[in-house]
């Protein structure tokens, strides 16, 4: 007779056999096609992102990071309000093999500077609102500037 403990162990082994790495999950996002992956609701509108769009955006972002010279293990800070693009950027950072350093936009300058220094972030990815629904992505590289954005 099976005991609860042996059932748990069997279940754990089965889950481990099926488990995927985060990288394999990222590579398979597009397989879910047009199913909704993200739904962002604001006061003005709704954004629906399919798994395909999320996967393509993450892949494109990862490719851009790699072309820009970022290497596996580099820390890249993400400093942005909550939005689907933030998720795509975070997944892109991870897909590129880098380390995502999420930053809360409510951090004060002292805490922000401490986290950036402690994380040894090579870059900060952020958005800048320009008075319109569109945003501009900017990259700050510590080695090219002595002050944060």
Short mmCIF file of the C-alpha atoms (twelve columns), coordinates in Angstrom:
data_MODEL
# 
_entry.id   MODEL 
# 
loop_
_atom_site.group_PDB 
_atom_site.id 
_atom_site.type_symbol 
_atom_site.label_atom_id 
_atom_site.label_alt_id 
_atom_site.label_comp_id 
_atom_site.label_asym_id 
_atom_site.label_seq_id 
_atom_site.Cartn_x 
_atom_site.Cartn_y 
_atom_site.Cartn_z 
_atom_site.pdbx_PDB_model_num 
ATOM 1   C CA . UNK A 1   0.000  0.000  0.000   1 
ATOM 2   C CA . UNK A 2   1.217  3.469  -0.852  1 
ATOM 3   C CA . UNK A 3   1.656  5.938  1.950   1 
ATOM 4   C CA . UNK A 4   0.981  9.679  1.630   1 
ATOM 5   C CA . UNK A 5   4.719  10.214 1.773   1 
ATOM 6   C CA . UNK A 6   5.421  7.810  -1.113  1 
ATOM 7   C CA . UNK A 7   2.660  9.440  -3.186  1 
ATOM 8   C CA . UNK A 8   4.203  12.853 -2.562  1 
ATOM 9   C CA . UNK A 9   7.624  11.560 -3.609  1 
ATOM 10  C CA . UNK A 10  6.169  10.027 -6.781  1 
ATOM 11  C CA . UNK A 11  4.387  13.271 -7.583  1 
ATOM 12  C CA . UNK A 12  7.578  15.258 -6.955  1 
ATOM 13  C CA . UNK A 13  9.540  12.976 -9.295  1 
ATOM 14  C CA . UNK A 14  6.863  13.275 -11.994 1 
ATOM 15  C CA . UNK A 15  6.834  17.059 -11.717 1 
ATOM 16  C CA . UNK A 16  10.634 17.177 -11.910 1 
ATOM 17  C CA . UNK A 17  10.535 15.021 -15.050 1 
ATOM 18  C CA . UNK A 18  8.081  17.479 -16.646 1 
ATOM 19  C CA . UNK A 19  9.748  20.598 -15.285 1 
ATOM 20  C CA . UNK A 20  11.182 22.997 -17.781 1 
ATOM 21  C CA . UNK A 21  13.871 25.533 -17.300 1 
ATOM 22  C CA . UNK A 22  12.878 29.167 -17.461 1 
ATOM 23  C CA . UNK A 23  14.803 29.438 -20.730 1 
ATOM 24  C CA . UNK A 24  12.765 26.638 -22.308 1 
ATOM 25  C CA . UNK A 25  9.550  28.283 -21.130 1 
ATOM 26  C CA . UNK A 26  10.671 31.574 -22.701 1 
ATOM 27  C CA . UNK A 27  11.498 29.832 -25.971 1 
ATOM 28  C CA . UNK A 28  8.047  28.215 -26.079 1 
ATOM 29  C CA . UNK A 29  5.889  31.305 -25.480 1 
ATOM 30  C CA . UNK A 30  5.005  31.623 -29.165 1 
ATOM 31  C CA . UNK A 31  3.638  28.077 -29.209 1 
ATOM 32  C CA . UNK A 32  0.548  29.356 -27.412 1 
ATOM 33  C CA . UNK A 33  -0.242 31.589 -30.375 1 
ATOM 34  C CA . UNK A 34  -2.903 34.226 -29.991 1 
ATOM 35  C CA . UNK A 35  -4.092 33.154 -26.541 1 
ATOM 36  C CA . UNK A 36  -4.058 36.091 -24.152 1 
ATOM 37  C CA . UNK A 37  -0.902 36.150 -22.035 1 
ATOM 38  C CA . UNK A 38  -1.268 39.638 -20.546 1 
ATOM 39  C CA . UNK A 39  -4.205 41.940 -19.966 1 
ATOM 40  C CA . UNK A 40  -3.318 45.446 -18.849 1 
ATOM 41  C CA . UNK A 41  -6.213 47.662 -17.811 1 
ATOM 42  C CA . UNK A 42  -5.761 51.385 -17.326 1 
ATOM 43  C CA . UNK A 43  -8.209 54.233 -16.818 1 
ATOM 44  C CA . UNK A 44  -8.072 54.971 -20.547 1 
ATOM 45  C CA . UNK A 45  -7.875 51.599 -22.243 1 
ATOM 46  C CA . UNK A 46  -6.990 47.921 -22.230 1 
ATOM 47  C CA . UNK A 47  -3.996 46.222 -23.768 1 
ATOM 48  C CA . UNK A 48  -4.129 42.552 -24.660 1 
ATOM 49  C CA . UNK A 49  -0.868 40.820 -25.392 1 
ATOM 50  C CA . UNK A 50  -0.895 37.351 -26.920 1 
ATOM 51  C CA . UNK A 51  1.722  34.776 -26.031 1 
ATOM 52  C CA . UNK A 52  3.083  35.214 -29.555 1 
ATOM 53  C CA . UNK A 53  3.453  38.988 -29.117 1 
ATOM 54  C CA . UNK A 54  5.033  38.553 -25.680 1 
ATOM 55  C CA . UNK A 55  7.441  35.916 -26.982 1 
ATOM 56  C CA . UNK A 56  8.378  37.973 -30.053 1 
ATOM 57  C CA . UNK A 57  8.909  41.111 -27.961 1 
ATOM 58  C CA . UNK A 58  11.069 39.271 -25.423 1 
ATOM 59  C CA . UNK A 59  13.117 37.653 -28.195 1 
ATOM 60  C CA . UNK A 60  13.585 40.973 -29.989 1 
ATOM 61  C CA . UNK A 61  14.649 42.684 -26.765 1 
ATOM 62  C CA . UNK A 62  17.083 39.852 -25.959 1 
ATOM 63  C CA . UNK A 63  18.596 40.061 -29.434 1 
ATOM 64  C CA . UNK A 64  19.031 43.823 -29.032 1 
ATOM 65  C CA . UNK A 65  20.813 43.353 -25.718 1 
ATOM 66  C CA . UNK A 66  23.152 40.758 -27.191 1 
ATOM 67  C CA . UNK A 67  23.900 42.972 -30.221 1 
ATOM 68  C CA . UNK A 68  24.599 45.851 -27.822 1 
ATOM 69  C CA . UNK A 69  27.310 43.737 -26.176 1 
ATOM 70  C CA . UNK A 70  25.596 42.502 -23.027 1 
ATOM 71  C CA . UNK A 71  26.852 39.143 -21.841 1 
ATOM 72  C CA . UNK A 72  25.431 36.277 -19.845 1 
ATOM 73  C CA . UNK A 73  25.456 37.184 -16.165 1 
ATOM 74  C CA . UNK A 74  25.417 40.963 -16.698 1 
ATOM 75  C CA . UNK A 75  22.979 42.766 -14.395 1 
ATOM 76  C CA . UNK A 76  20.457 44.997 -16.142 1 
ATOM 77  C CA . UNK A 77  18.123 47.160 -14.071 1 
ATOM 78  C CA . UNK A 78  14.503 47.724 -15.121 1 
ATOM 79  C CA . UNK A 79  13.085 51.004 -13.864 1 
ATOM 80  C CA . UNK A 80  9.557  51.458 -15.156 1 
ATOM 81  C CA . UNK A 81  5.938  51.632 -14.166 1 
ATOM 82  C CA . UNK A 82  3.975  48.383 -14.401 1 
ATOM 83  C CA . UNK A 83  3.125  47.699 -18.013 1 
ATOM 84  C CA . UNK A 84  3.300  44.816 -20.509 1 
ATOM 85  C CA . UNK A 85  6.504  46.202 -21.987 1 
ATOM 86  C CA . UNK A 86  8.165  45.840 -18.572 1 
ATOM 87  C CA . UNK A 87  7.303  42.140 -18.545 1 
ATOM 88  C CA . UNK A 88  8.590  41.706 -22.102 1 
ATOM 89  C CA . UNK A 89  11.813 43.532 -21.196 1 
ATOM 90  C CA . UNK A 90  12.320 41.417 -18.066 1 
ATOM 91  C CA . UNK A 91  11.778 38.222 -20.060 1 
ATOM 92  C CA . UNK A 92  14.130 39.531 -22.743 1 
ATOM 93  C CA . UNK A 93  16.847 40.227 -20.180 1 
ATOM 94  C CA . UNK A 94  16.481 36.698 -18.834 1 
ATOM 95  C CA . UNK A 95  16.372 35.205 -22.334 1 
ATOM 96  C CA . UNK A 96  19.657 36.987 -23.129 1 
ATOM 97  C CA . UNK A 97  21.178 35.250 -20.105 1 
ATOM 98  C CA . UNK A 98  21.487 38.460 -18.124 1 
ATOM 99  C CA . UNK A 99  20.167 39.152 -14.636 1 
ATOM 100 C CA . UNK A 100 17.059 41.336 -14.351 1 
ATOM 101 C CA . UNK A 101 17.196 43.840 -11.478 1 
ATOM 102 C CA . UNK A 102 13.636 45.151 -10.996 1 
ATOM 103 C CA . UNK A 103 13.445 48.609 -9.459  1 
ATOM 104 C CA . UNK A 104 10.368 50.144 -7.836  1 
ATOM 105 C CA . UNK A 105 9.622  53.555 -9.345  1 
ATOM 106 C CA . UNK A 106 8.793  54.805 -5.845  1 
ATOM 107 C CA . UNK A 107 12.381 54.394 -4.629  1 
ATOM 108 C CA . UNK A 108 14.066 57.568 -3.424  1 
ATOM 109 C CA . UNK A 109 17.375 58.633 -4.990  1 
ATOM 110 C CA . UNK A 110 19.488 57.245 -2.134  1 
ATOM 111 C CA . UNK A 111 17.909 53.773 -2.254  1 
ATOM 112 C CA . UNK A 112 18.020 53.743 -6.035  1 
ATOM 113 C CA . UNK A 113 21.728 54.606 -6.054  1 
ATOM 114 C CA . UNK A 114 22.424 51.932 -3.416  1 
ATOM 115 C CA . UNK A 115 20.615 49.198 -5.361  1 
ATOM 116 C CA . UNK A 116 22.271 50.182 -8.642  1 
ATOM 117 C CA . UNK A 117 25.689 50.134 -7.012  1 
ATOM 118 C CA . UNK A 118 25.073 46.899 -5.112  1 
ATOM 119 C CA . UNK A 119 23.689 45.099 -8.177  1 
ATOM 120 C CA . UNK A 120 26.565 46.289 -10.362 1 
ATOM 121 C CA . UNK A 121 24.004 46.943 -13.095 1 
ATOM 122 C CA . UNK A 122 25.642 47.577 -16.456 1 
ATOM 123 C CA . UNK A 123 22.557 49.438 -17.641 1 
ATOM 124 C CA . UNK A 124 19.199 50.800 -16.582 1 
ATOM 125 C CA . UNK A 125 16.274 50.266 -18.924 1 
ATOM 126 C CA . UNK A 126 13.527 52.792 -18.364 1 
ATOM 127 C CA . UNK A 127 10.643 54.604 -20.048 1 
ATOM 128 C CA . UNK A 128 10.070 58.293 -20.282 1 
ATOM 129 C CA . UNK A 129 6.562  59.649 -20.635 1 
ATOM 130 C CA . UNK A 130 6.441  62.342 -23.266 1 
ATOM 131 C CA . UNK A 131 2.882  63.531 -22.693 1 
ATOM 132 C CA . UNK A 132 1.481  60.907 -25.048 1 
ATOM 133 C CA . UNK A 133 0.530  57.236 -24.827 1 
ATOM 134 C CA . UNK A 134 3.854  56.273 -26.399 1 
ATOM 135 C CA . UNK A 135 7.076  55.865 -24.466 1 
ATOM 136 C CA . UNK A 136 10.720 56.053 -25.388 1 
ATOM 137 C CA . UNK A 137 13.159 53.468 -24.130 1 
ATOM 138 C CA . UNK A 138 16.457 54.839 -22.894 1 
ATOM 139 C CA . UNK A 139 19.518 53.038 -21.693 1 
ATOM 140 C CA . UNK A 140 21.913 54.394 -19.111 1 
ATOM 141 C CA . UNK A 141 25.265 52.704 -18.846 1 
ATOM 142 C CA . UNK A 142 27.157 53.498 -15.656 1 
ATOM 143 C CA . UNK A 143 30.531 53.364 -17.394 1 
ATOM 144 C CA . UNK A 144 29.476 56.149 -19.781 1 
ATOM 145 C CA . UNK A 145 28.048 58.559 -17.213 1 
ATOM 146 C CA . UNK A 146 28.809 59.573 -13.662 1 
ATOM 147 C CA . UNK A 147 25.198 60.291 -12.739 1 
ATOM 148 C CA . UNK A 148 22.022 58.269 -12.907 1 
ATOM 149 C CA . UNK A 149 19.230 59.320 -15.274 1 
# 
